[in-house]
Amino acid sequence: MPRPAPVANPCLLNALVVTFFIDASGKVVHIGVGAQSLASLRHWISVITSGPPVG
């Protein structure tokens, strides 16, 4: 159930789910807009964690 949003509601703004996938160096490697499937989450976590070591 949506929670009240006293600032957003009068401005007619709706919530938008955005997931940022950030690697160990702090670089955003992907931005997922909307709900992410389990397959998408697993894929991007795999991409992030299988890269070359940082440093």
N, C-alpha and C positions, 0 to 999 in steps of 0.2 A: 504494500500500500504506500503510495507516495506521501512524503512528509510535507507539511506546509513550507512554502518558500516565500516569506514576506517581501523580499526584494524582487525575486524573479517573476512571481505571479503577476503583479501589476504591469510589469514590462512585457508580458506575454512570452516569457522565455520558458522553454521546456528543458528538462534534463537531457544531456547527451553523454552517454557513457563513452569514455575514451581510455584506452589502455596503452601505456607507453612501455616499450620493451627497450631497456637500457643495458648496454654491455658493461663489462668491468671497468672500462676506461671512461665511462660516463657518456658515451655516444648513444644517441637514440637510433636504434637500428630498424625500428618499425613502429608505426602508430596504427593501432586497431580502433576503428570507429564503430560504435555499437557493441552489442553483446558479442563476446568471443566464444567460439565453440571450444570444447575440450581439445579437439584436434589442432586448432589454431594455437591455443596456449602451449600445447606440447611441442608443436613445431618451432615456435619462436623461442621457447626456452632451450630447445635443443640447439638452435642456431647460435644463441648467445653463449651457451656453456661449452660448445665444441670448438669455438674459435681459438686462435693462437693465444698463448699466455700474454698478459699485459706486463710491460716493464722490462 
